[in-house]
Amino acid sequence: MLGFILRRLFQGLFVVFGVTATVFVVTRIFGDPVALMLPLSATEAQRAAFAAQIGLDQPIWVQFTRFVRDIATLDFGNSLWQRRPAIEVVFERLPATLLLIAASLGTAVVLAIPLGAVAALRPGGVVDRVTMSVGLLGLAMPQFWLGLMAIMLFAVILKWVPTSGYGSWKHLILPAATMALTPLARFTMMVRAAMIDEMNKPYVKTARAKGLGLMRILRVHTLRNILVPFLSISGWELISTLSGYTVVVETVFGWPGLGMTAVQAIKRGDLFLLQAIVFVIAFLIVLIGILLDVVSKAVDPRIELN
């Protein structure tokens, strides 16, 4: 197990480096970083002085060599927007993003398992049809639109929660609920489909014939058997949330996490901060993948880790 973890971590470091290097290449070869970082009114002399100050006047291979050296020590330079180390800004904003992801996915998991299980008990019944309809609606509804409608109803009209911001549990309700809708729909439909498949297997019929109660069969047998595929889809959803959903939801609700910080860094032309954000997110995704493999192996020892 330890050998597998070390091997995957070593492989993941190449992935992280590749993703971060791609950002470096795109921002320097396919664009003008100095033009992005300075106002349009800047003179040629100001542009040249600024490029020399941050090292962008050097040949591209010199810049890349320095970039590789600095990335090994987590030195991404100073954020041009925040005027302090970029990695420091990232670590400051990361807890807000992790809190939002934990609240949204935790809510989705807690609600999806009972909803999917109940819907699977009577396929085609009223509960099943309602669950499937809500699930399809959740998958089709854009999160930015849902977030705006939630703000309008619950914050502006009803005044139950703040419109945006960060600091108390009330600020967390709307962004967490908005982010939870899509994974909740996907989790519920997955649990329903897996439960229907398990309930039709011979071991369930044998257990029912022996007199075991339905709830005991669900709790002891079927839920355990769907745990590995549920972990797989949960990991995929976690990665999707970390790398995509947070940008939309945090921007809509003014949540000061990595998603909103990335948008602000792009708007302000802060390439050093953007590189630090991409590096940290890529590294977290690698760790999530390794953790999911280890947990899946612990749940089902038959899984081979290669």
N, C-alpha and C positions, 0 to 999 in steps of 0.2 A: 504493500500500500504506500509506504513512504517513497519507494522508488518511483511509483506511478505519479505521485504528487510532485516530486522534484522534476521528473521528466516533463510533465505537463506545464509546470511553472516555467521551466527553461524554454519550452516551445512558445509559451504565451508571451514571454518577454520579446521574442522576435515579432510577434503579432503587434504588440504595443508599440514597438519601435517603428514598424512598418507604417502603422496608422499615423503616428505622430510625424514621421518623415514625409508622408504624403501631404499632410497639411503644410509642412515647410516648403515642399516643392511647389504646391499649388499657389501659395501666397507670394512666393518670390519669383517664380518663372512665368506664371500666367497672370501676373498683376504687378502693380507698382506699390509696394508697401509704404513708401514715403508719401506718395500721393494720397493714400488712404488715411495715413496718420496725421497729416497736416491739413489745415484749412485751404480752400481753393485760392484764397488771397495770398498765400505764401509765395515769396519770391524764389528765384532759382538759387540765390545765395543762401537763403534760409533752408531750402531743401537739401542743398549740399552739406551744410553744417549739421543739419539734423541727421542725415544719412551717416556722416562720419561719427557722430556722437553715439549712435546705436550700432555701429559696425556694418551698416548696409552698403557702404561704399566699397567693401572688399569684394573680390571675385566670388562667384557663387560656391566654388569648391572650398574656399577658405571659410565662408559662412557655414557651410554644411559640416566641415570638420569641427569647428567650434561648437556647433549645435550638438553634434554627437558627444563631444566631451562634456558639455554642460548638462545634457540630459541624464548622463550617468550619475550626476550628483544632485539631480532634481533642481538644477539652476536654469530656470527659463527666462531669467532677466527680470527687470522691473516692469510692472504693469504701467503702460503709458497713461492709463486712465486713473488708476488708484495711486500711482507714484510710490509703490512699494513692491516687494517681491511677488511675482505672479502666483507662485505656488502657495504663498501665504494666503492670498485672496481665495484661492480654490479651497484650501483646507478650512477656511473660515465659512465659506458658503456650503460646503459639502454636508454638514449635519442637517441643514434645513431640507435639502433634497432627500436625504436618507429618511428623515422623519416623515415626509410626505409620501414616499414610496411605501414605507412600512405601514402607515395608516391606511392607504388605499388598497394595497394588496392584501393586508391582513383582513380588512373588511370584506374584500371580495372572496377570500378563501372561507371565512367563517359563514358567509351567507350562501355560497355556491354549493357546498357539500350537502346541507340539508335540503336545499331547493332542488338540486339535481336528483337526490335520492328519492324524494317524495314524488317528483314528476315521473321517475322511472317505475314506480310501483303500479301505476295505471297508465300505460302508454295510450295516447289518444284521448285520455280523459280531460276534464275541465282544467285541472291543475296543470297537466302536461301542456295543453294548448296555450294556456296563459303564460306559462314559463317560457315556452318556445317563442311566443310572440314578443314578449319582453326582451328575450335574449337577442332575437334578430334586430329588434329596434335598437338595443344597446350597441350592437356591432355596426349598425348603419349610421348612427348619430354622430356627427363630428363633435369632438370634445370642445373645440373653441366655441361652437354655437351653444352647446349645452352649458358651458361655463357662463356665457353671457346671459342666457335665459335664467340660470340659477341666481346670478347676481341681481337681475331685474326683479325676480319674484321674492326671494328670501331676504335679500339685503336692502333693496330699494323700497319695495312695496310693503312687505311684512316687517322689515327692520328687525329680523331675528338675529342676524349675524352681520359682521362687518363686510363691506364690499371687497376689501383687499387688505393686504398687510400680513404681518407676522408677529407673534408674541404671546398669544393665548390659545387655548383650545378652541375658542370660537372662530379664530382665524383659520383653523385647520379644517373645519367641517366642510365648507363648500369645495375647496380644491381637492380634498381627499375623496369626497363623494363623486366629483366629476371624473377624477382619474380612475376611480374604482369601477365605473360603469362598464367599460369595455372588457377588462379582465373578468368581471363578475359574469357577464354574458357568456364569455368563452369558457370559463370554468364550469358554469352551470350546464351548458350543453355537452361539455366533455364528460362530466360526471354522469349525466343522464344517459348518454350513449353507452358508456362503459358499464353502468349498473344494469341496463337492460340486457347487455351481452352476458354479464356474469349471472344474472338471474335465470337465464335460459340454459345454463350449463348443468351437466348431470350432478355435480356435487351439491348444488343447491336443492335440486329435486330430491336427492337422497336425504339431505338434512331435514327437509320438510316432511318426508315420509317417516323419519324417525321421531317426529314430534317436536323438533326445535322451533322455537318461535321466530317469526319473521324478523323482528328487531335484533334478536341475537345473531341470526344469520348475517344480517347487514353489518352489524358491529364487528363481529369476530372474523368473518370470512370475506364478504364481497368488498367492503371498504378497504381492507388490507390489500386485496388483489389489484385494486385500481390505483393504489398509492404511487407505484413507479411511473405509470404514464401521467398521472396528475403532477408528480414532481417535474417531469419533463416539460409539460406545457406551462407549469408555474415558472420554471427557469427561463423559458423563452419569453414569457410575459414580463418577467422581471428585467430581462435585458432590453426588451422593447421599451419598457417604461423608462428605464435609466437613460437610454440613448435617444428617445424620441418624444414620448408623451410629456415628460417633464418640461420640455421647452415650451410646448403649447400652454399647458395648464399654469405653469409658473408665470408666464408672461401675462396671461389673462387676469390672474388674481394678484399680480404684484408680489409673488412669493419669492423671497431673496435666496434662491438656490442656484445650482449650477446652470440650469436651463435658462433662467432669465439673465444670469451673468453672461452666458455665451452670446445671447442676443445682443446685450449691451456692448460686449466686446467687439462684435462684428460691426455694429453701428458706429462705434467710436474708432474703428480701425486698430484696436488693441490686439495685434497679432501674437504678442508674447503671452498674454493672458489666455487667448484662444488655444494656443498650443498646449498650455498647462492643463486646461480643462479637458481637451481631447485625450491627453496622456492619462490623466487620472481616471476618466470614464472607461477608457480601453483597458486599463489595468484592473478596474473593478469587474468588468465583464469577464476577463480571464479568470479571476478568482471565483466568480459566481459559477462559471462552467466547471471548474475543478471541484468546488464544494458540492455541486449537484451530482457529479459522478460518484463522489465519496458517499454521500447520503443514500443514493440509489443502491450502491453496493451494500450498505449497511441494512437497508430494508429488504433487499433480495440478494442473498449471497450467490445466487446462480449467475448473476451478471459478471461478465469478464471485463476487467479494466485493461485496455491495451495502451 
